[in-house]
């Protein structure tokens, strides 16, 4: 078992990483002082796999439980789903003395966390991420929210969980597409923050793809450590935390234009990282060898880097909707070599030119 503390004063919490962790959920909820009804929010696939184990653990600890299922997919991370979730929470008797358990991937964690932040002006919640992407990124740091038709995650709140419980064994049932998509967020940390971690991924790529449990625990722990270090310094993204958006500005634009369906989040981020590396090279912050090395690792991890077709104006509009856009320019995260970052300012049109999307 590995335990990592995220130190945020009164918002501090632990991240627990171990095999078979679901069995300890009820006891750990008691330890952090949670009471009342435990509303488990999941999707049909994850609920079928792990809903019973989670309910059993919570009920063995004395909690009454309610299982609420959301439709599966980023395209359902919207206001209509959120409003239905509020109806379900009301029907389940979830009051201000209750708490939410987000059981699933990034979509479940984001929308369940936002529901927790806003239901009765805020109730506690616990993240139980079951996808690699959620385990290494979205479950940590307190970003919650829903998408808007014109942009991803435009509606949301910073709201920290009381606990993050990562059961590495849940990755055994994750399909390969989603597993590879999660690796994009892992690679992000190496490219933008930590060269030794990038080299660890390169060296252990075969074991990672074979889902060696010991390697995965190390991979998840280091990813969470890197994210926690940034979040502790900049909880609400006043500046430094923006580095965690490496690859996301252009990635989010492609994801939005795909209708949140044709590309899953990690796939879009992988493409965005390749383009961010090109922008970085054009700005003189890295060389072509770095771009090739980043692109090669992404490809070797089973992710495609082919740029999707786009309408120029639609792409500019999608980039302009990025949350880091102010006054027509965007704070864009570049890689400085590999393992360091730099922040630059560009218009959407400049990004198209620098990334090679518009010759």
LINGIRA-V95743 format. One record per residue. N is the residue number from 1. RES is the residue in one letter. OMEGA is omega in degrees with one decimal (999 if undefined). D_FIRST is the distance of its C-alpha to the first C-alpha in Angstrom with 1 decimal. Layout:
# LINGIRA-V95743
n = [N:N]
res = [RES:RES]
omega = [OMEGA:OMEGA]
d_first = [D_FIRST:D_FIRST]
This chain:
# LINGIRA-V95743
n = [1:2:3:4:5:6:7:8:9:10:11:12:13:14:15:16:17:18:19:20:21:22:23:24:25:26:27:28:29:30:31:32:33:34:35:36:37:38:39:40:41:42:43:44:45:46:47:48:49:50:51:52:53:54:55:56:57:58:59:60:61:62:63:64:65:66:67:68:69:70:71:72:73:74:75:76:77:78:79:80:81:82:83:84:85:86:87:88:89:90:91:92:93:94:95:96:97:98:99:100:101:102:103:104:105:106:107:108:109:110:111:112:113:114:115:116:117:118:119:120:121:122:123:124:125:126:127:128:129:130:131:132:133:134:135:136:137:138:139:140:141:142:143:144:145:146:147:148:149:150:151:152:153:154:155:156:157:158:159:160:161:162:163:164:165:166:167:168:169:170:171:172:173:174:175:176:177:178:179:180:181:182:183:184:185:186:187:188:189:190:191:192:193:194:195:196:197:198:199:200:201:202:203:204:205:206:207:208:209:210:211:212:213:214:215:216:217:218:219:220:221:222:223:224:225:226:227:228:229:230:231:232:233:234:235:236:237:238:239:240:241:242:243:244:245:246:247:248:249:250:251:252:253:254:255:256:257:258:259:260:261:262:263:264:265:266:267:268:269:270:271:272:273:274:275:276:277:278:279:280:281:282:283:284:285:286:287:288:289:290:291:292:293:294:295:296:297:298:299:300:301:302:303:304:305:306:307:308:309:310:311:312:313:314:315:316:317:318:319:320:321:322:323:324:325:326:327:328:329:330:331:332:333:334:335:336:337:338:339:340:341:342:343:344:345:346:347:348:349:350:351:352:353:354:355:356:357:358:359]
res = [X:X:X:X:X:X:X:X:X:X:X:X:X:X:X:X:X:X:X:X:X:X:X:X:X:X:X:X:X:X:X:X:X:X:X:X:X:X:X:X:X:X:X:X:X:X:X:X:X:X:X:X:X:X:X:X:X:X:X:X:X:X:X:X:X:X:X:X:X:X:X:X:X:X:X:X:X:X:X:X:X:X:X:X:X:X:X:X:X:X:X:X:X:X:X:X:X:X:X:X:X:X:X:X:X:X:X:X:X:X:X:X:X:X:X:X:X:X:X:X:X:X:X:X:X:X:X:X:X:X:X:X:X:X:X:X:X:X:X:X:X:X:X:X:X:X:X:X:X:X:X:X:X:X:X:X:X:X:X:X:X:X:X:X:X:X:X:X:X:X:X:X:X:X:X:X:X:X:X:X:X:X:X:X:X:X:X:X:X:X:X:X:X:X:X:X:X:X:X:X:X:X:X:X:X:X:X:X:X:X:X:X:X:X:X:X:X:X:X:X:X:X:X:X:X:X:X:X:X:X:X:X:X:X:X:X:X:X:X:X:X:X:X:X:X:X:X:X:X:X:X:X:X:X:X:X:X:X:X:X:X:X:X:X:X:X:X:X:X:X:X:X:X:X:X:X:X:X:X:X:X:X:X:X:X:X:X:X:X:X:X:X:X:X:X:X:X:X:X:X:X:X:X:X:X:X:X:X:X:X:X:X:X:X:X:X:X:X:X:X:X:X:X:X:X:X:X:X:X:X:X:X:X:X:X:X:X:X:X:X:X:X:X:X:X:X:X:X:X:X:X:X:X:X:X:X:X:X:X]
omega = [174.8:178.4:178.8:178.4:173.2:-170.8:-177.6:-179.1:-177.0:178.5:-177.7:177.8:179.3:168.6:179.5:-178.7:177.9:173.1:179.0:-174.7:-176.9:-177.2:-177.3:-173.4:-177.5:-179.6:-178.3:174.7:175.1:-176.6:-179.6:169.9:-179.6:-176.0:172.8:-180.0:174.4:179.1:-179.1:179.5:-174.5:170.3:-172.8:-177.5:-178.4:179.1:178.8:-177.8:-168.3:-178.3:-178.7:-179.7:-179.7:178.8:-179.6:-179.9:-179.6:-177.9:175.7:178.4:174.6:179.9:164.8:-172.5:171.6:179.4:-179.6:-177.5:175.7:173.7:-171.9:173.7:179.4:-177.6:178.7:178.8:-171.3:-175.7:179.7:178.6:180.0:179.7:175.7:177.9:176.3:178.0:-178.5:177.4:178.8:-179.5:-178.3:179.3:179.7:-177.4:-175.5:178.1:-178.3:178.4:-178.4:172.0:178.2:-176.1:-179.7:-178.3:-174.2:-179.7:178.6:-178.7:-178.8:-174.6:177.3:177.8:178.4:175.1:178.6:-178.7:-171.5:-179.0:-178.6:179.1:171.2:172.7:-178.0:171.7:-178.9:176.1:173.1:-173.9:-176.8:174.3:-179.9:-179.0:179.6:-177.9:-176.2:-172.8:-163.6:-179.8:-174.4:172.1:171.4:174.0:178.6:176.8:178.3:179.7:171.2:-179.7:-178.2:179.9:-176.8:173.9:-180.0:-179.1:-178.1:-178.4:167.2:-176.5:-172.4:174.7:173.8:-175.8:168.5:-177.9:-176.2:175.6:-176.0:-179.2:179.2:178.9:179.3:-177.8:-179.4:-179.7:-171.8:179.0:-179.8:177.0:179.0:178.3:176.9:179.1:177.4:179.2:176.8:179.8:179.0:-178.7:-179.7:-177.2:-170.3:-170.4:-162.9:179.2:177.7:177.7:175.1:-179.9:175.7:179.0:178.1:-175.2:-173.4:-175.0:-177.3:179.5:177.5:-179.1:175.6:177.4:173.5:-171.7:179.9:177.5:179.8:178.2:177.8:-179.0:-178.3:-179.4:-178.7:177.0:-179.9:177.5:-178.2:179.4:-178.8:179.2:179.2:-177.9:179.4:-179.6:-174.0:-172.5:-171.5:172.2:174.2:-179.3:-172.6:-173.7:178.7:179.0:-179.6:177.1:176.9:-179.4:-171.6:-176.9:178.0:177.5:178.3:-179.8:178.2:179.4:178.2:-178.2:177.3:-177.3:-178.3:-175.8:-174.1:176.3:170.7:-169.1:-177.6:176.6:178.7:178.7:178.5:176.5:179.7:178.9:177.5:179.2:177.0:177.0:177.1:176.9:-179.5:178.3:179.4:178.5:179.8:-177.8:173.8:179.7:-177.8:176.3:176.8:179.5:-179.3:-178.8:177.2:-179.5:-178.5:-179.3:177.7:178.4:-178.4:177.2:173.3:178.7:179.5:179.2:178.2:-177.5:179.2:175.1:-176.9:168.8:-172.1:-176.2:177.7:179.4:177.4:178.9:-179.2:177.7:-178.7:-179.6:179.5:-177.0:-180.0:179.6:177.6:176.1:177.0:176.2:-175.7:169.3:-174.0:-178.0:177.2:169.4:176.1:-166.1:171.2:179.0:175.3:-176.6:171.5:178.0:179.9:180.0:-178.4:167.8:175.8:-179.8:178.0:179.4:176.8:-178.6:-176.2:-178.6:-179.4:178.7:-178.8:-177.2:999]
d_first = [0.0:3.8:6.7:10.2:13.3:16.4:19.3:22.4:24.1:24.6:22.8:19.4:16.2:12.4:10.5:7.2:5.9:4.6:7.5:9.7:8.7:12.5:13.1:11.6:13.7:16.7:15.3:13.5:16.9:18.6:16.7:17.9:21.3:22.1:25.1:27.7:27.6:24.5:26.0:23.8:25.1:24.6:26.9:28.5:26.5:23.0:24.3:25.6:22.3:19.9:22.2:22.6:19.0:18.5:21.8:21.1:18.0:20.0:23.1:21.5:20.6:24.3:24.5:27.3:26.4:28.3:27.4:29.1:29.3:30.4:32.1:30.0:30.7:31.2:34.9:34.1:32.2:35.5:37.4:38.7:35.2:34.3:37.4:36.8:33.3:35.0:37.4:34.6:32.8:36.2:36.9:33.6:34.4:31.7:33.0:32.0:30.0:27.8:24.9:23.9:20.8:21.0:19.8:20.6:21.2:22.8:26.1:24.7:22.5:25.5:28.0:26.0:25.1:28.7:29.8:27.6:29.2:32.7:32.8:34.8:34.3:30.5:27.9:24.2:21.8:18.2:17.1:15.4:16.2:16.7:18.4:17.3:19.8:18.5:14.9:16.1:19.1:20.8:18.1:17.7:20.7:22.7:25.3:26.7:30.0:32.3:34.6:38.3:40.6:41.5:38.1:34.4:32.5:35.7:35.1:32.1:30.5:27.8:25.8:22.2:19.8:18.5:14.9:13.3:10.9:10.1:9.9:10.4:12.5:15.0:16.2:17.8:20.5:21.1:24.5:25.0:27.0:24.3:21.7:24.2:25.0:21.5:21.8:24.7:22.6:20.3:23.5:24.9:22.5:23.6:27.2:27.6:25.3:23.7:25.7:23.1:20.7:23.7:24.4:20.8:21.4:24.9:23.8:21.0:22.8:23.5:19.9:18.8:21.7:20.9:17.4:15.6:12.0:10.8:13.4:12.5:9.0:11.0:13.7:12.2:10.5:13.9:15.8:14.3:14.8:18.4:19.2:17.9:20.1:23.1:22.6:22.5:25.8:27.4:26.0:29.1:30.1:33.1:32.9:30.0:27.6:30.2:28.8:26.0:29.0:29.8:31.2:31.4:35.0:36.6:33.8:34.1:37.9:37.7:35.2:37.7:40.6:39.0:38.9:35.1:35.5:36.6:33.8:30.2:28.7:26.9:30.0:32.1:29.9:30.1:33.9:33.8:31.9:34.6:37.3:35.7:35.7:39.4:40.2:38.5:40.7:43.8:43.1:42.8:39.2:38.1:40.0:40.5:38.3:35.3:36.3:36.5:33.2:31.4:33.3:32.7:28.9:29.1:31.4:29.4:26.4:28.8:29.9:33.6:35.3:38.7:40.1:41.1:44.7:45.4:48.3:48.8:49.5:46.8:44.2:45.7:45.5:41.8:41.0:43.0:41.0:37.8:36.5:36.9:40.6:43.0:46.8:46.8:44.4:40.7:38.2:36.9:33.8:34.7:32.9:34.5:34.1:30.5:27.8:30.0:31.6:34.9:36.3:39.7:42.1:43.8:45.7:44.7:47.8:46.8:43.3:45.1:47.3:44.7:42.2:45.1:45.1:48.7:50.8]
